[in-house]
Amino acid sequence: MSSSDPPGDLPFVDEHRALVAAPQADVWRSLGAQFTHHRVSGADLVAHLLGTVPRRAGGPPLTEGATVPGFAVAEAVPERRLRLAGRHRFSRYVLQFDLADRAGGTLVSARTYAVFPGPHGAVYRLLVIGSGGHRLAVRRMLRDIRARAERARA
């Protein structure tokens, strides 16, 4: 499967990218730090309210089967790809990070795929995607990953 192949039957939602002035190994470690239970502020409450699966953090980060609230690691190719999958009352989704070597560092791409079934799913999509909240959250995540990886190089 190439990095642009959709995961299963989920339609593409969006993609965001960031060029990080650090090698892929540092970016990979930063990505792992982003998804430890210590970094996911308020995630337990949101997971409870939405009924996410998985609901709790478990396992070593960046390994298949590891979890954080709302996501399980579905695929982990060190320094190349991290695919997170989850579901809740209103959606099934995948958040996929691809890392590629580029002049000046590492290009990180974050792609979202999701389905929002039924009328409640449609309202949820409007609230999360339509409002721009998802876009802001993913961009912030990429900024945090970049800052952490670039600090590791300093």
Backbone as JSON Lines, residues from 0, in Angstrom:
{"i":0,"aa":"M","n":[0.85,-1.18,0.0],"ca":[0.0,0.0,0.0],"c":[0.89,1.24,0.0]}
{"i":1,"aa":"S","n":[0.63,2.18,-0.89],"ca":[1.41,3.41,-0.91],"c":[0.86,4.39,0.1]}
{"i":2,"aa":"S","n":[1.64,5.44,0.38],"ca":[1.23,6.39,1.41],"c":[-0.04,7.12,1.05]}
{"i":3,"aa":"S","n":[-0.43,7.13,-0.24],"ca":[-1.64,7.85,-0.62],"c":[-2.86,6.94,-0.71]}
{"i":4,"aa":"D","n":[-2.69,5.63,-0.51],"ca":[-3.82,4.72,-0.57],"c":[-4.74,4.96,0.62]}
{"i":5,"aa":"P","n":[-6.06,5.03,0.37],"ca":[-6.97,5.21,1.5],"c":[-7.04,3.94,2.35]}
{"i":6,"aa":"P","n":[-7.17,4.1,3.65],"ca":[-7.26,2.95,4.53],"c":[-8.66,2.35,4.51]}
{"i":7,"aa":"G","n":[-8.81,1.21,3.9],"ca":[-10.11,0.55,3.88],"c":[-11.16,1.34,3.13]}
{"i":8,"aa":"D","n":[-12.32,1.46,3.72],"ca":[-13.45,2.11,3.07],"c":[-13.66,3.55,3.52]}
{"i":9,"aa":"L","n":[-12.7,4.14,4.18],"ca":[-12.88,5.5,4.71],"c":[-12.52,6.55,3.67]}
{"i":10,"aa":"P","n":[-13.4,7.52,3.45],"ca":[-13.09,8.58,2.5],"c":[-12.07,9.58,3.06]}
{"i":11,"aa":"F","n":[-11.32,10.17,2.15],"ca":[-10.33,11.19,2.49],"c":[-11.04,12.43,3.02]}
{"i":12,"aa":"V","n":[-10.5,13.03,4.1],"ca":[-11.05,14.27,4.66],"c":[-10.12,15.43,4.36]}
{"i":13,"aa":"D","n":[-8.86,15.33,4.79],"ca":[-7.92,16.42,4.54],"c":[-6.48,15.97,4.75]}
{"i":14,"aa":"E","n":[-5.56,16.86,4.38],"ca":[-4.13,16.6,4.56],"c":[-3.45,17.9,4.95]}
{"i":15,"aa":"H","n":[-2.52,17.79,5.89],"ca":[-1.7,18.93,6.33],"c":[-0.26,18.47,6.34]}
{"i":16,"aa":"R","n":[0.65,19.4,6.04],"ca":[2.07,19.06,5.96],"c":[2.91,20.07,6.71]}
{"i":17,"aa":"A","n":[4.07,19.59,7.15],"ca":[5.05,20.48,7.79],"c":[6.44,19.97,7.45]}
{"i":18,"aa":"L","n":[7.32,20.9,7.1],"ca":[8.72,20.55,6.9],"c":[9.44,20.78,8.21]}
{"i":19,"aa":"V","n":[10.09,19.75,8.71],"ca":[10.76,19.79,10.0],"c":[12.27,19.75,9.75]}
{"i":20,"aa":"A","n":[12.99,20.71,10.32],"ca":[14.44,20.79,10.15],"c":[15.13,19.81,11.1]}
{"i":21,"aa":"A","n":[14.87,18.53,10.86],"ca":[15.44,17.45,11.68],"c":[15.35,16.16,10.88]}
{"i":22,"aa":"P","n":[16.23,15.2,11.18],"ca":[16.16,13.92,10.48],"c":[14.93,13.1,10.89]}
{"i":23,"aa":"Q","n":[14.59,12.14,10.06],"ca":[13.41,11.33,10.3],"c":[13.43,10.65,11.66]}
{"i":24,"aa":"A","n":[14.58,10.23,12.14],"ca":[14.65,9.55,13.44],"c":[14.17,10.48,14.56]}
{"i":25,"aa":"D","n":[14.57,11.75,14.52],"ca":[14.13,12.71,15.55],"c":[12.65,13.0,15.42]}
{"i":26,"aa":"V","n":[12.16,13.11,14.19],"ca":[10.74,13.38,13.97],"c":[9.91,12.19,14.45]}
{"i":27,"aa":"W","n":[10.39,10.98,14.2],"ca":[9.68,9.78,14.65],"c":[9.56,9.76,16.17]}
{"i":28,"aa":"R","n":[10.65,10.07,16.86],"ca":[10.6,10.12,18.34],"c":[9.62,11.2,18.81]}
{"i":29,"aa":"S","n":[9.62,12.34,18.13],"ca":[8.7,13.42,18.49],"c":[7.25,13.0,18.27]}
{"i":30,"aa":"L","n":[7.01,12.28,17.2],"ca":[5.67,11.77,16.93],"c":[5.22,10.83,18.05]}
{"i":31,"aa":"G","n":[6.13,9.98,18.51],"ca":[5.81,9.09,19.62],"c":[5.49,9.85,20.89]}
{"i":32,"aa":"A","n":[6.26,10.9,21.16],"ca":[6.01,11.71,22.36],"c":[4.65,12.4,22.28]}
{"i":33,"aa":"Q","n":[4.24,12.75,21.07],"ca":[2.95,13.42,20.88],"c":[1.8,12.53,21.32]}
{"i":34,"aa":"F","n":[1.97,11.23,21.18],"ca":[0.86,10.32,21.45],"c":[1.05,9.46,22.69]}
{"i":35,"aa":"T","n":[1.79,9.96,23.66],"ca":[1.82,9.27,24.95],"c":[0.66,9.81,25.78]}
{"i":36,"aa":"H","n":[0.22,9.05,26.75],"ca":[-0.93,9.48,27.54],"c":[-0.66,10.77,28.3]}
{"i":37,"aa":"H","n":[0.6,11.11,28.52],"ca":[0.92,12.35,29.23],"c":[0.68,13.57,28.35]}
{"i":38,"aa":"R","n":[0.72,13.4,27.03],"ca":[0.6,14.53,26.1],"c":[-0.84,14.79,25.69]}
{"i":39,"aa":"V","n":[-1.73,13.86,25.9],"ca":[-3.08,14.0,25.38],"c":[-3.97,14.57,26.48]}
{"i":40,"aa":"S","n":[-3.88,15.87,26.63],"ca":[-4.59,16.58,27.69],"c":[-6.1,16.51,27.49]}
{"i":41,"aa":"G","n":[-6.81,16.1,28.53],"ca":[-8.27,16.06,28.48],"c":[-8.82,14.92,27.64]}
{"i":42,"aa":"A","n":[-7.97,14.09,27.1],"ca":[-8.42,13.05,26.18],"c":[-9.3,12.01,26.87]}
{"i":43,"aa":"D","n":[-9.04,11.72,28.14],"ca":[-9.86,10.72,28.84],"c":[-11.32,11.18,28.94]}
{"i":44,"aa":"L","n":[-11.53,12.46,29.24],"ca":[-12.89,12.99,29.35],"c":[-13.59,12.95,27.99]}
{"i":45,"aa":"V","n":[-12.9,13.41,26.96],"ca":[-13.49,13.4,25.61],"c":[-13.79,11.97,25.19]}
{"i":46,"aa":"A","n":[-12.88,11.05,25.47],"ca":[-13.08,9.65,25.12],"c":[-14.33,9.09,25.8]}
{"i":47,"aa":"H","n":[-14.53,9.45,27.04],"ca":[-15.71,8.99,27.78],"c":[-16.99,9.57,27.17]}
{"i":48,"aa":"L","n":[-16.98,10.86,26.89],"ca":[-18.18,11.52,26.35],"c":[-18.56,10.99,24.97]}
{"i":49,"aa":"L","n":[-17.57,10.74,24.13],"ca":[-17.84,10.27,22.77],"c":[-17.99,8.76,22.67]}
{"i":50,"aa":"G","n":[-17.56,8.05,23.71],"ca":[-17.59,6.59,23.67],"c":[-16.55,6.03,22.71]}
{"i":51,"aa":"T","n":[-15.35,6.59,22.75],"ca":[-14.31,6.16,21.81],"c":[-13.84,4.74,22.07]}
{"i":52,"aa":"V","n":[-13.37,4.13,21.01],"ca":[-12.7,2.84,21.08],"c":[-11.42,3.0,20.29]}
{"i":53,"aa":"P","n":[-10.28,2.86,20.94],"ca":[-10.07,2.54,22.36],"c":[-10.29,3.76,23.25]}
{"i":54,"aa":"R","n":[-10.48,3.48,24.51],"ca":[-10.78,4.55,25.45],"c":[-9.58,4.97,26.29]}
{"i":55,"aa":"R","n":[-8.61,4.07,26.49],"ca":[-7.48,4.36,27.38],"c":[-6.15,4.13,26.68]}
{"i":56,"aa":"A","n":[-5.11,4.73,27.27],"ca":[-3.74,4.54,26.77],"c":[-3.2,3.21,27.24]}
{"i":57,"aa":"G","n":[-2.42,2.57,26.38],"ca":[-1.78,1.32,26.75],"c":[-0.75,0.91,25.73]}
{"i":58,"aa":"G","n":[0.27,0.22,26.2],"ca":[1.31,-0.27,25.32],"c":[2.36,0.77,25.01]}
{"i":59,"aa":"P","n":[3.51,0.32,24.53],"ca":[4.58,1.26,24.2],"c":[4.22,2.07,22.96]}
{"i":60,"aa":"P","n":[4.48,3.38,22.99],"ca":[4.14,4.23,21.83],"c":[4.82,3.71,20.56]}
{"i":61,"aa":"L","n":[4.19,4.0,19.44],"ca":[4.74,3.69,18.12],"c":[4.88,2.2,17.84]}
{"i":62,"aa":"T","n":[4.07,1.39,18.5],"ca":[4.05,-0.04,18.21],"c":[2.61,-0.44,17.89]}
{"i":63,"aa":"E","n":[2.46,-1.34,16.93],"ca":[1.12,-1.77,16.55],"c":[0.39,-2.34,17.75]}
{"i":64,"aa":"G","n":[-0.85,-1.89,17.92],"ca":[-1.67,-2.3,19.04],"c":[-1.63,-1.34,20.22]}
{"i":65,"aa":"A","n":[-0.63,-0.46,20.3],"ca":[-0.59,0.54,21.37],"c":[-1.79,1.46,21.22]}
{"i":66,"aa":"T","n":[-2.24,2.03,22.33],"ca":[-3.42,2.89,22.29],"c":[-3.22,4.18,23.06]}
{"i":67,"aa":"V","n":[-3.96,5.19,22.63],"ca":[-4.21,6.41,23.39],"c":[-5.7,6.63,23.26]}
{"i":68,"aa":"P","n":[-6.32,7.43,24.12],"ca":[-7.76,7.61,24.01],"c":[-8.18,8.03,22.59]}
{"i":69,"aa":"G","n":[-9.03,7.21,22.0],"ca":[-9.55,7.5,20.67],"c":[-8.78,6.89,19.52]}
{"i":70,"aa":"F","n":[-7.59,6.36,19.77],"ca":[-6.76,5.83,18.68],"c":[-6.02,4.56,19.1]}
{"i":71,"aa":"A","n":[-5.87,3.66,18.14],"ca":[-4.98,2.5,18.28],"c":[-4.0,2.56,17.13]}
{"i":72,"aa":"V","n":[-2.77,2.16,17.38],"ca":[-1.77,2.13,16.32],"c":[-2.11,0.94,15.42]}
{"i":73,"aa":"A","n":[-2.55,1.24,14.19],"ca":[-2.91,0.21,13.22],"c":[-1.71,-0.2,12.38]}
{"i":74,"aa":"E","n":[-0.77,0.72,12.21],"ca":[0.44,0.43,11.44],"c":[1.54,1.34,11.94]}
{"i":75,"aa":"A","n":[2.72,0.78,12.11],"ca":[3.88,1.56,12.51],"c":[5.09,1.06,11.72]}
{"i":76,"aa":"V","n":[5.58,1.91,10.85],"ca":[6.79,1.63,10.09],"c":[7.81,2.67,10.56]}
{"i":77,"aa":"P","n":[8.74,2.28,11.42],"ca":[9.64,3.26,12.03],"c":[10.25,4.23,11.02]}
{"i":78,"aa":"E","n":[10.14,5.5,11.39],"ca":[10.69,6.62,10.63],"c":[10.03,6.81,9.27]}
{"i":79,"aa":"R","n":[8.9,6.13,9.01],"ca":[8.2,6.25,7.72],"c":[6.72,6.54,7.86]}
{"i":80,"aa":"R","n":[6.0,5.71,8.66],"ca":[4.55,5.86,8.71],"c":[4.0,5.45,10.08]}
{"i":81,"aa":"L","n":[3.02,6.24,10.53],"ca":[2.24,5.9,11.71],"c":[0.78,6.05,11.33]}
{"i":82,"aa":"R","n":[0.04,4.95,11.43],"ca":[-1.38,4.99,11.1],"c":[-2.17,4.69,12.36]}
{"i":83,"aa":"L","n":[-2.99,5.65,12.77],"ca":[-3.82,5.53,13.96],"c":[-5.27,5.37,13.53]}
{"i":84,"aa":"A","n":[-5.99,4.47,14.17],"ca":[-7.39,4.23,13.82],"c":[-8.23,4.23,15.08]}
{"i":85,"aa":"G","n":[-9.48,4.65,14.92],"ca":[-10.4,4.64,16.06],"c":[-11.83,4.82,15.6]}
{"i":86,"aa":"R","n":[-12.71,4.83,16.59],"ca":[-14.12,5.05,16.3],"c":[-14.8,5.55,17.57]}
{"i":87,"aa":"H","n":[-15.95,6.14,17.36],"ca":[-16.8,6.53,18.48],"c":[-18.24,6.59,17.99]}
{"i":88,"aa":"R","n":[-19.12,7.13,18.79],"ca":[-20.55,7.12,18.47],"c":[-20.88,7.73,17.12]}
{"i":89,"aa":"F","n":[-20.08,8.69,16.67],"ca":[-20.44,9.47,15.49],"c":[-19.51,9.29,14.3]}
{"i":90,"aa":"S","n":[-18.45,8.51,14.43],"ca":[-17.47,8.44,13.36],"c":[-16.55,7.22,13.48]}
{"i":91,"aa":"R","n":[-16.01,6.8,12.33],"ca":[-14.87,5.89,12.26],"c":[-13.79,6.66,11.52]}
{"i":92,"aa":"Y","n":[-12.53,6.55,11.93],"ca":[-11.51,7.44,11.39],"c":[-10.12,6.83,11.44]}
{"i":93,"aa":"V","n":[-9.27,7.4,10.59],"ca":[-7.84,7.09,10.56],"c":[-7.09,8.4,10.46]}
{"i":94,"aa":"L","n":[-6.05,8.54,11.25],"ca":[-5.12,9.66,11.15],"c":[-3.77,9.04,10.81]}
{"i":95,"aa":"Q","n":[-3.27,9.36,9.63],"ca":[-2.04,8.74,9.13],"c":[-0.95,9.78,8.96]}
{"i":96,"aa":"F","n":[0.21,9.5,9.56],"ca":[1.39,10.35,9.42],"c":[2.4,9.64,8.54]}
{"i":97,"aa":"D","n":[2.87,10.35,7.51],"ca":[3.93,9.83,6.65],"c":[5.12,10.77,6.75]}
{"i":98,"aa":"L","n":[6.3,10.19,6.88],"ca":[7.55,10.96,6.97],"c":[8.37,10.69,5.72]}
{"i":99,"aa":"A","n":[8.9,11.76,5.13],"ca":[9.71,11.62,3.92],"c":[10.93,12.53,4.03]}
{"i":100,"aa":"D","n":[12.06,12.0,3.63],"ca":[13.31,12.77,3.64],"c":[13.22,13.85,2.56]}
{"i":101,"aa":"R","n":[13.53,15.08,2.94],"ca":[13.54,16.21,2.01],"c":[14.77,17.05,2.29]}
{"i":102,"aa":"A","n":[15.15,17.86,1.3],"ca":[16.25,18.8,1.51],"c":[15.88,19.68,2.7]}
{"i":103,"aa":"G","n":[16.76,19.77,3.65],"ca":[16.5,20.6,4.82],"c":[15.79,19.89,5.96]}
{"i":104,"aa":"G","n":[15.46,18.61,5.8],"ca":[14.82,17.92,6.91],"c":[13.87,16.82,6.5]}
{"i":105,"aa":"T","n":[12.74,16.78,7.2],"ca":[11.75,15.72,7.02],"c":[10.39,16.35,6.75]}
{"i":106,"aa":"L","n":[9.73,15.9,5.7],"ca":[8.37,16.33,5.43],"c":[7.42,15.4,6.17]}
{"i":107,"aa":"V","n":[6.57,15.97,7.01],"ca":[5.56,15.2,7.74],"c":[4.2,15.53,7.13]}
{"i":108,"aa":"S","n":[3.51,14.5,6.68],"ca":[2.16,14.65,6.14],"c":[1.19,13.99,7.1]}
{"i":109,"aa":"A","n":[0.13,14.69,7.44],"ca":[-0.92,14.14,8.3],"c":[-2.2,14.08,7.47]}
{"i":110,"aa":"R","n":[-2.66,12.87,7.2],"ca":[-3.88,12.68,6.41],"c":[-4.97,12.12,7.3]}
{"i":111,"aa":"T","n":[-6.17,12.65,7.12],"ca":[-7.32,12.16,7.86],"c":[-8.3,11.52,6.88]}
{"i":112,"aa":"Y","n":[-8.79,10.36,7.28],"ca":[-9.84,9.65,6.56],"c":[-10.93,9.37,7.58]}
{"i":113,"aa":"A","n":[-12.19,9.56,7.2],"ca":[-13.25,9.32,8.18],"c":[-14.6,9.17,7.5]}
{"i":114,"aa":"V","n":[-15.48,8.49,8.19],"ca":[-16.87,8.39,7.8],"c":[-17.7,8.83,9.0]}
{"i":115,"aa":"F","n":[-18.81,9.53,8.72],"ca":[-19.67,10.09,9.75],"c":[-21.1,9.62,9.47]}
{"i":116,"aa":"P","n":[-21.45,8.4,9.87],"ca":[-22.74,7.84,9.48],"c":[-23.94,8.47,10.19]}
{"i":117,"aa":"G","n":[-25.05,8.5,9.48],"ca":[-26.32,8.92,10.05],"c":[-26.42,10.41,10.31]}
{"i":118,"aa":"P","n":[-27.58,10.84,10.78],"ca":[-27.78,12.27,11.04],"c":[-26.9,12.81,12.16]}
{"i":119,"aa":"H","n":[-26.66,12.01,13.19],"ca":[-25.79,12.47,14.28],"c":[-24.35,12.62,13.77]}
{"i":120,"aa":"G","n":[-23.93,11.7,12.92],"ca":[-22.61,11.79,12.32],"c":[-22.47,13.03,11.46]}
{"i":121,"aa":"A","n":[-23.51,13.37,10.72],"ca":[-23.48,14.57,9.87],"c":[-23.34,15.83,10.71]}
{"i":122,"aa":"V","n":[-24.05,15.88,11.82],"ca":[-23.94,17.03,12.72],"c":[-22.55,17.09,13.33]}
{"i":123,"aa":"Y","n":[-22.03,15.94,13.76],"ca":[-20.69,15.89,14.33],"c":[-19.65,16.36,13.32]}
{"i":124,"aa":"R","n":[-19.78,15.92,12.07],"ca":[-18.84,16.35,11.02],"c":[-18.89,17.86,10.86]}
{"i":125,"aa":"L","n":[-20.08,18.41,10.85],"ca":[-20.22,19.87,10.73],"c":[-19.54,20.57,11.9]}
{"i":126,"aa":"L","n":[-19.72,20.05,13.1],"ca":[-19.12,20.67,14.29],"c":[-17.6,20.57,14.3]}
{"i":127,"aa":"V","n":[-17.06,19.44,13.87],"ca":[-15.62,19.2,13.98],"c":[-14.87,19.62,12.71]}
{"i":128,"aa":"I","n":[-15.33,19.16,11.57],"ca":[-14.64,19.45,10.31],"c":[-15.1,20.8,9.77]}
{"i":129,"aa":"G","n":[-16.39,21.0,9.68],"ca":[-16.94,22.23,9.11],"c":[-16.56,23.49,9.86]}
{"i":130,"aa":"S","n":[-16.37,23.38,11.15],"ca":[-16.02,24.54,11.98],"c":[-14.56,24.94,11.83]}
{"i":131,"aa":"G","n":[-13.74,24.04,11.29],"ca":[-12.3,24.29,11.21],"c":[-11.55,23.81,12.44]}
{"i":132,"aa":"G","n":[-12.26,23.26,13.41],"ca":[-11.62,22.78,14.63],"c":[-10.62,21.66,14.38]}
{"i":133,"aa":"H","n":[-10.98,20.74,13.51],"ca":[-10.07,19.63,13.18],"c":[-8.8,20.17,12.53]}
{"i":134,"aa":"R","n":[-8.96,21.09,11.59],"ca":[-7.8,21.68,10.9],"c":[-6.86,22.33,11.91]}
{"i":135,"aa":"L","n":[-7.42,23.11,12.83],"ca":[-6.6,23.77,13.84],"c":[-5.88,22.75,14.73]}
{"i":136,"aa":"A","n":[-6.59,21.69,15.12],"ca":[-5.99,20.68,16.0],"c":[-4.84,19.96,15.31]}
{"i":137,"aa":"V","n":[-5.01,19.6,14.04],"ca":[-3.95,18.89,13.32],"c":[-2.76,19.81,13.09]}
{"i":138,"aa":"R","n":[-3.02,21.05,12.73],"ca":[-1.91,21.99,12.53],"c":[-1.14,22.23,13.82]}
{"i":139,"aa":"R","n":[-1.85,22.32,14.93],"ca":[-1.16,22.48,16.22],"c":[-0.32,21.25,16.53]}
{"i":140,"aa":"M","n":[-0.87,20.08,16.25],"ca":[-0.14,18.84,16.47],"c":[1.16,18.84,15.65]}
{"i":141,"aa":"L","n":[1.07,19.24,14.39],"ca":[2.26,19.29,13.54],"c":[3.27,20.32,14.05]}
{"i":142,"aa":"R","n":[2.79,21.45,14.53],"ca":[3.7,22.46,15.11],"c":[4.42,21.89,16.33]}
{"i":143,"aa":"D","n":[3.69,21.18,17.19],"ca":[4.3,20.58,18.38],"c":[5.33,19.52,18.01]}
{"i":144,"aa":"I","n":[5.01,18.69,17.03],"ca":[5.94,17.66,16.57],"c":[7.2,18.32,16.02]}
{"i":145,"aa":"R","n":[7.02,19.37,15.21],"ca":[8.17,20.08,14.64],"c":[9.03,20.7,15.74]}
{"i":146,"aa":"A","n":[8.41,21.4,16.66],"ca":[9.17,22.08,17.72],"c":[9.96,21.09,18.55]}
{"i":147,"aa":"R","n":[9.35,19.98,18.92],"ca":[10.03,18.97,19.74],"c":[11.21,18.35,18.98]}
{"i":148,"aa":"A","n":[11.0,18.02,17.71],"ca":[12.08,17.41,16.92],"c":[13.22,18.39,16.68]}
{"i":149,"aa":"E","n":[12.89,19.64,16.42],"ca":[13.94,20.64,16.17],"c":[14.7,20.97,17.45]}
{"i":150,"aa":"R","n":[14.02,20.95,18.59],"ca":[14.72,21.16,19.87],"c":[15.71,20.03,20.13]}
{"i":151,"aa":"A","n":[15.34,18.83,19.74],"ca":[16.23,17.67,19.94],"c":[17.52,17.84,19.14]}
{"i":152,"aa":"R","n":[17.47,18.58,18.06],"ca":[18.65,18.82,17.23],"c":[19.51,19.94,17.77]}
{"i":153,"aa":"A","n":[18.96,20.79,18.6],"ca":[19.7,21.97,19.09],"c":[20.73,21.6,20.14]}
